[in-house]
């Protein structure tokens, strides 16, 4: 008999109501969006009367999840950055020099005096000249003792440095296995730090993903311009605290062994001679917050982890009265004199900051330092007007497809076509409900996926209705014809939709960006269209049949 159990009917209607309820906030997009922003601001501590008024614009007992609009719909910034992995090679070799110097010094009778070639670092080599070339074998033996195993699966059994000689020069380079492992670590670390920096700003649904060997694709909807995005992520924000040797007005002065000359950020024409080895680095920072100094000027409070706090406290205790430089990205932003022992590992960075600059600096320091510089190969700013044009075009395309399908189904199948049309409307609502539930991002290709789903959604109904027509021609009764129509069409519906769903999964796994947006809406559309065709239209037909008990059917 043609019947559906009560619990199944309740479950079908409950699914429809829940899906439409989840989709409802998208009909009041701007209102719900301002509500969500106000709620986040209140949770972050901005409990102002204005935020409370905005939060009250939408009832708290209703769902407030929205379908996020992608870069091509909302507007925003697009960047393609190349990570300068060679910077990391140079930093590794530069940090190796003090260790090499310390192991060679006790062997001065054998190797003679040593002097390193700082210019070779840029070529990826650490070159150390020996005044006694006869001691080269001993120097190479000691240098090989500094080698460490490569920490990676592909570099198992390999060491991180290679030691060779070139005349009277000892040459250290990173091994190929170590370079590959360093490249992988650098890319992963850069991705994570860029993601942290963008998340700190509070943008919606950014796309940050690796592209190729050493490139990162960054797309942030809703941000003003590509230049603004570059200011957030383009700075390496490498912070160091270094002892001051002296000051000079000439950048070409000799710094001396183990020292370097860096310009002052605030004092034009002033350069500081600093010890190269920092006492503490930004990697040991655990927090940085914008603040004001004792004179009411913008500053940044910072706090070290236990290791950094110990080193910072010991140095300030031993060097009271000496200047101490705070260096950010190769510029001395402040060089205060240590007035007293600073225990606890906390302090303040002062300078000629604006409030915005101190806030941005705190964000950069809190997110961590980029391990290498970024070169921006491609940058685009997509204005919100272009995004609105895309939304309007998508609305028109969806509406045209929607109306055409509704008219076709009503004209072809009469009352049953109207049932299918109701299911199609429910189907669109369920798609947006699911997108809102998972917090998906809707892109222009995603709209294309919805438009395609509108056309495909009635496919299952067409198969069912045509099968019912065939059963009616065999002089079956109306109830039996409807029941057999659904039973015999089911296998064809499932097979057709499974193959399309597999395609959507492959597109999602193998694709990126807009391709994934298309795959998500297509995959969800297949699930909802099968549900509405097999369960919703059947429920409507059963309810109609139970009330009317027709002797004949016209499909």
Phi, psi and omega in degrees: 000154179277100182204157177229130181300154183299317182295328177291321179296316179298319181294319179296311180295323179296320178297318179297312182297317180296316180298316180291327178293320178293328181280338187305318182303334181291340176285344179235053194303306184297318181297314181290325180296315178295325176299312181298317179297320180294320179296318178296320180295320179295317179295331180277000177111356180269061184276070180264165179295326179295315179295322178296322178294319179293322179294332181280356181291344182226131182300136183289339181278352178263153176301147180232015178285137182239156170281118180289139179270132181285180184300321183284349179255320182270337191087162181156208186235145179232127178227142170239114186246144175252127181279126181277081184294339179297332177299324182289322177301313182297319180296320179298314182291324179296321179288341181281337184301312179301323179294316180296319180299319183293326180279337181272333183303315179296343181258026184300329179296332181267314187263348182079196177283152183238147177213130183264151179263100184293336180290336182287341181301320181296337179270005179083027180226144170251108183252127180236122182271131179257133178285342177239090183301336180297340180272010183300315179303319179292321179295320179294322179296316180293321180294321178295336177291345177277347184293143178238153177297146178286129182268084175192158179290322183284339183256024181302129178090348181265158177255163188277341180232154174243136184244123177224177178231151177221091184068240179263016181248132173273128187241124176245131176226159175283138179290162181296321179296320179291324178297316179297316179295321178295318178302314182295315179297319182296316179296315180297317181293319179297317178301314183293318182290320176299319180296319179297316182296318181289322178296327179298328182283338175087029178281166185259130171045059175289153174254115180228110184211154179287141178226113182074207188281313188222031182237153180231128177265129181232120176231123183234106177291147173085355180272153190296314185201166177294327178297320178295321179293321180296325179295328181286316189250346189281346181271134180289332178053049177270109185258132176223155176242112189236144176294142180266127176270320181182182178236154178208161177256006183232120181290345183268000178297155178284130182277334184095162183297132178078006180243170176212158179249124180233145181283156174275140181287322187262331185258108183291134178081005180252133179234145180251137172265117186238153169290136184293322183280116181287153175285315179221149178241167179296341179294340180266005175283140176246344179200148175210129184225142175294143182205192176230144179278186184293344178263006178081013179266147181301138180210183180227121173277142179224161180214134181267163171284173184305320180295312179294323180296320180295313181295318181296317180294318181296319183292315180295328178291325183272349187229039177296131182096352179262148176285154185220118188269135172257114189248127177237116178052047174080011177230139179278109181272341178195143179223068182287157175272134180290114183272329183199172176297133181247090178277169175089344176073026177237154180195191183221138177258120179247161181172183179277066182268151161269170178300318181295319180294320179293324178294314180296320179296319178298319178299314182296316181291322181292324181285338181105165182272138172293137183289341181209162178288162178242135172250121184274112183274334185210134177215136180219143173245123180255115183288153179297336179294318178296321177297320179294322176300320179295319179297315180298317179296321177295320178298316180297314181298316179296317181296317180297313179298319182298309182296318181299317180293318179300315180295316181298315183293319179295319181289327185275325189234007174062232183298319178297326176296323177294321175300317179296324179294320176299317179297326179293319177297316177299322181300314179298318178298319180295323178300311181292328176297316179293319178299320178292322182296318182269358180067037183287161178255127180266123178245176178299316173299330176296320175297321177299322178296322178292317178300318178296322179297323178302317179289324183280338188298327182274356182302313181295320178296322178299315179300317182294313184294322178293324178292322176297320177301316180297319180293326178294330180290340179270017175067028173286158174287161182303315182297315181292324180295317179295316181297314179292326179300316179289320182295314186281338179274346187299315183296318179295321180295312182297315181299313183296318184282329178295317180297319178292322179294322177299318177300318179297320179296317179297318177300320181291317183289316186272335184272183178208158175060234183301328179298319178294323178300318177295317182296322181295309181294325178294314180296314178294323178297323178295314180299313182290325181291322176295318178299312183291324181289316186278324187254313186291308181296323179295319178298317179297318180295319180296315179299316178297317183294320180295328181279320187265328184048059183290147177278332178226162178236143171238103181258000000 
